[in-house]
Amino acid sequence: MRRLGAGAVLALVLVGLAGCAQMSPQGCPKAGMRATAELVFGRSSDNPARPSVSEADFTRFLDEEVTPRFPDGLTVIDAQGRWSAPAGAAIHEQSKMVMIVLPGRPDDRSKLDAVREAYKQRYQQQSVMLMTHGDCVSF
């Protein structure tokens, strides 16, 4: 297989970005633009009594902490997390990604923060990643 030069790679990236620009919010009905959130929960722990968050544990967490705050619905995806520990070691862990189309209420952010804090407390986690963005959403 032939390797691409730096110029060719840059050209491909620019073409890809141009394609994204064509899919701007202009093509989305105003009512379809919504804030969305993605939360990524690591499932391993330094706690020897509970070295990982089981499927049952995570389902219970969703039922008790996430769904009551965001009852309109969410999507859960199995993921594989990779990150560098403070000591420099590469960490690989099973993770869960939860995607939520936010209802657009003033307390959306505080509810997301409460979910993150609850998970960190319950499962002795250092962090829960949160990504928020605007998307064209339709069902």
C-alpha positions in Angstrom: 0.0 0.0 0.0 1.3 3.4 -0.9 1.9 5.9 1.9 0.5 9.4 1.7 2.7 12.5 2.0 2.0 15.2 4.5 0.5 17.4 1.8 -1.9 14.7 0.7 -3.0 14.1 4.3 -3.5 17.9 4.8 -5.6 18.0 1.6 -7.8 15.1 2.8 -8.3 16.8 6.1 -9.3 20.0 4.4 -11.7 18.2 2.1 -13.3 16.5 5.1 -13.6 19.8 7.0 -15.2 21.4 3.9 -17.8 18.5 4.0 -18.5 19.4 7.6 -19.0 23.0 6.7 -21.7 22.0 4.2 -23.6 20.3 7.0 -24.0 23.5 9.0 -27.0 24.4 11.1 -28.4 26.2 8.1 -29.8 22.9 6.9 -31.3 22.2 10.3 -34.8 23.4 11.2 -34.5 25.9 14.1 -36.5 23.5 16.3 -34.0 20.7 15.5 -30.9 22.5 17.0 -30.4 21.1 20.5 -27.7 21.0 23.1 -26.4 17.5 23.6 -24.1 15.9 26.3 -21.8 12.9 26.2 -20.7 11.5 29.6 -17.9 8.9 29.7 -17.8 6.7 32.8 -14.7 4.6 33.5 -15.6 1.2 35.0 -12.4 0.3 36.9 -11.5 1.4 40.4 -8.6 1.5 42.8 -10.9 0.2 45.5 -9.8 -3.4 46.2 -13.3 -4.2 47.6 -14.9 -3.1 44.3 -12.2 -3.2 41.5 -14.8 -2.6 38.8 -18.3 -1.3 38.2 -20.4 -4.2 37.0 -23.2 -4.1 34.5 -25.7 -4.4 37.3 -24.0 -1.5 39.2 -24.1 0.7 36.2 -27.7 0.0 35.4 -28.6 0.8 39.0 -26.6 4.0 38.8 -28.5 5.0 35.6 -31.9 4.1 37.3 -31.1 6.1 40.5 -29.0 9.0 39.3 -29.2 9.7 35.6 -32.8 8.8 34.5 -34.5 10.8 37.3 -32.6 13.9 36.2 -33.1 13.3 32.4 -36.3 11.3 32.1 -36.8 12.1 28.4 -34.3 9.5 27.4 -30.7 8.7 26.8 -28.4 6.3 24.9 -25.7 4.1 26.5 -22.8 2.8 24.5 -20.1 0.4 25.6 -16.6 1.9 25.1 -12.9 1.3 25.8 -11.2 4.1 27.6 -7.5 4.8 27.4 -5.6 7.5 29.3 -2.3 8.2 31.0 -2.1 7.9 34.8 -0.2 10.6 36.7 2.8 8.2 37.0 2.8 8.0 33.2 1.5 4.4 32.8 -1.1 3.8 30.1 -4.4 2.8 31.5 -7.0 0.8 29.5 -10.5 0.3 31.0 -14.0 -0.6 30.1 -16.2 2.5 30.0 -19.7 3.5 29.3 -20.7 6.5 27.2 -24.1 8.1 27.9 -25.5 10.4 25.3 -28.3 12.8 26.3 -30.2 15.3 24.2 -30.6 18.0 26.8 -34.1 19.4 27.5 -32.8 23.0 27.3 -33.6 23.9 30.9 -31.5 26.3 33.0 -30.5 23.5 35.4 -29.2 21.1 32.7 -25.5 21.8 33.6 -26.1 21.4 37.3 -27.8 18.1 36.7 -24.9 16.9 34.6 -22.5 18.0 37.3 -24.6 16.2 39.9 -24.5 13.0 37.9 -20.7 13.2 37.5 -20.2 13.9 41.2 -22.5 11.0 42.2 -20.5 8.5 40.1 -17.2 9.7 41.4 -18.4 9.4 45.0 -20.1 6.0 44.5 -17.3 4.3 42.6 -14.2 6.2 43.8 -13.5 7.7 40.4 -11.1 10.6 39.7 -13.2 12.0 37.0 -16.1 11.6 34.6 -15.6 13.1 31.1 -18.3 15.5 29.9 -18.5 16.8 26.3 -21.3 19.2 25.4 -22.1 20.6 22.0 -25.0 21.7 19.7 -26.4 19.3 17.2 -29.1 19.0 14.7 -31.5 16.5 16.3 -34.5 14.7 14.9 -36.4 11.6 16.0 
